[in-house]
Amino acid sequence: MSDYFLGDVVLAPVSFGRPNEMKIRPAVVIDTDSRGFVRICPVTSRIPSDFSNIPLELNDFEKGGLSLFDESYILISEISRVRKNEIAGKKGRLTEEKINAISNFITFL
């Protein structure tokens, strides 16, 4: 089982408002726990109209990346929790500057 850290970009099952309709989508890791769960925020290429979000561009990656043709968005208000073994893969890691921007939006429990 891989270790995941704040700022890792992964492919994970995500539900956009429909819990029974999960799709493997890019997501940003915001927290992990000792029980094998990871909290994530999904990434979308559609401009959100009613969600708190942080823009995501190619130059926001320290390592790896996504096939971004246009700006994408980290949906901060759509935090979900998945098991580590449900994560399909790691796509990259965000820069410290972008991680700090995410941290400024999120209060950890």
One Martini backbone bead per residue (centre of mass of N, CA, C, O) as a GRO file, in nm:
protein
  109
    1MET     BB    1   0.095   0.038   0.025
    2SER     BB    2   0.076   0.357  -0.027
    3ASP     BB    3   0.188   0.674   0.021
    4TYR     BB    4   0.021   0.978   0.121
    5PHE     BB    5   0.016   1.336   0.049
    6LEU     BB    6   0.001   1.646   0.060
    7GLY     BB    7  -0.032   1.713  -0.299
    8ASP     BB    8  -0.119   1.468  -0.420
    9VAL     BB    9  -0.191   1.317  -0.736
   10VAL     BB   10  -0.476   1.121  -0.810
   11LEU     BB   11  -0.656   0.821  -0.877
   12ALA     BB   12  -1.008   0.825  -0.792
   13PRO     BB   13  -1.299   0.772  -0.646
   14VAL     BB   14  -1.576   0.978  -0.760
   15SER     BB   15  -1.846   1.193  -0.643
   16PHE     BB   16  -2.097   1.414  -0.798
   17GLY     BB   17  -2.367   1.379  -0.587
   18ARG     BB   18  -2.347   1.051  -0.654
   19PRO     BB   19  -2.278   0.779  -0.464
   20ASN     BB   20  -2.340   0.542  -0.696
   21GLU     BB   21  -2.143   0.729  -0.899
   22MET     BB   22  -1.842   0.619  -0.967
   23LYS     BB   23  -1.525   0.775  -1.063
   24ILE     BB   24  -1.228   0.793  -1.214
   25ARG     BB   25  -1.034   1.062  -1.079
   26PRO     BB   26  -0.889   1.336  -1.020
   27ALA     BB   27  -0.695   1.409  -0.714
   28VAL     BB   28  -0.637   1.567  -0.399
   29VAL     BB   29  -0.445   1.536  -0.133
   30ILE     BB   30  -0.517   1.634   0.227
   31ASP     BB   31  -0.530   1.345   0.383
   32THR     BB   32  -0.446   1.109   0.645
   33ASP     BB   33  -0.474   0.788   0.806
   34SER     BB   34  -0.425   0.499   1.014
   35ARG     BB   35  -0.684   0.334   0.862
   36GLY     BB   36  -0.654   0.381   0.529
   37PHE     BB   37  -0.728   0.682   0.470
   38VAL     BB   38  -0.828   0.936   0.223
   39ARG     BB   39  -0.835   1.274   0.160
   40ILE     BB   40  -1.021   1.441  -0.106
   41CYS     BB   41  -1.004   1.647  -0.407
   42PRO     BB   42  -1.140   1.713  -0.684
   43VAL     BB   43  -1.090   1.729  -1.040
   44THR     BB   44  -1.176   1.981  -1.289
   45SER     BB   45  -1.251   2.127  -1.619
   46ARG     BB   46  -1.492   2.260  -1.510
   47ILE     BB   47  -1.651   2.542  -1.443
   48PRO     BB   48  -1.734   2.646  -1.144
   49SER     BB   49  -2.031   2.791  -0.983
   50ASP     BB   50  -2.073   2.649  -0.660
   51PHE     BB   51  -1.764   2.615  -0.583
   52SER     BB   52  -1.496   2.579  -0.413
   53ASN     BB   53  -1.180   2.687  -0.565
   54ILE     BB   54  -0.872   2.587  -0.738
   55PRO     BB   55  -0.657   2.650  -0.959
   56LEU     BB   56  -0.513   2.436  -1.231
   57GLU     BB   57  -0.185   2.390  -1.361
   58LEU     BB   58   0.098   2.269  -1.498
   59ASN     BB   59   0.291   2.463  -1.311
   60ASP     BB   60   0.175   2.312  -1.030
   61PHE     BB   61   0.399   2.094  -1.084
   62GLU     BB   62   0.672   1.920  -0.958
   63LYS     BB   63   0.547   1.635  -1.041
   64GLY     BB   64   0.428   1.547  -1.307
   65GLY     BB   65   0.074   1.505  -1.416
   66LEU     BB   66  -0.163   1.627  -1.642
   67SER     BB   67  -0.386   1.642  -1.920
   68LEU     BB   68  -0.373   1.973  -1.972
   69PHE     BB   69  -0.530   2.220  -2.175
   70ASP     BB   70  -0.661   2.354  -1.938
   71GLU     BB   71  -0.790   2.476  -1.685
   72SER     BB   72  -0.833   2.365  -1.361
   73TYR     BB   73  -1.013   2.228  -1.061
   74ILE     BB   74  -1.022   2.243  -0.715
   75LEU     BB   75  -1.268   2.094  -0.502
   76ILE     BB   76  -1.293   2.193  -0.183
   77SER     BB   77  -1.613   2.123  -0.118
   78GLU     BB   78  -1.550   1.796  -0.219
   79ILE     BB   79  -1.486   1.618   0.018
   80SER     BB   80  -1.337   1.292   0.046
   81ARG     BB   81  -1.334   0.934   0.123
   82VAL     BB   82  -1.071   0.689   0.085
   83ARG     BB   83  -0.917   0.413   0.020
   84LYS     BB   84  -0.603   0.336  -0.058
   85ASN     BB   85  -0.685   0.073  -0.237
   86GLU     BB   86  -0.866   0.266  -0.445
   87ILE     BB   87  -0.622   0.376  -0.566
   88ALA     BB   88  -0.496   0.379  -0.903
   89GLY     BB   89  -0.291   0.637  -0.879
   90LYS     BB   90  -0.006   0.839  -0.941
   91LYS     BB   91   0.052   1.167  -1.108
   92GLY     BB   92   0.164   1.363  -0.868
   93ARG     BB   93   0.303   1.687  -0.759
   94LEU     BB   94   0.276   1.967  -0.595
   95THR     BB   95   0.353   2.263  -0.514
   96GLU     BB   96   0.405   2.448  -0.240
   97GLU     BB   97   0.226   2.684  -0.324
   98LYS     BB   98  -0.033   2.510  -0.375
   99ILE     BB   99  -0.045   2.375  -0.099
  100ASN     BB  100  -0.083   2.641   0.057
  101ALA     BB  101  -0.351   2.718  -0.078
  102ILE     BB  102  -0.505   2.474   0.028
  103SER     BB  103  -0.453   2.511   0.334
  104ASN     BB  104  -0.606   2.790   0.350
  105PHE     BB  105  -0.898   2.639   0.297
  106ILE     BB  106  -0.826   2.412   0.511
  107THR     BB  107  -0.956   2.234   0.793
  108PHE     BB  108  -0.837   2.026   1.015
  109LEU     BB  109  -0.950   1.778   1.247
   0.00000   0.00000   0.00000
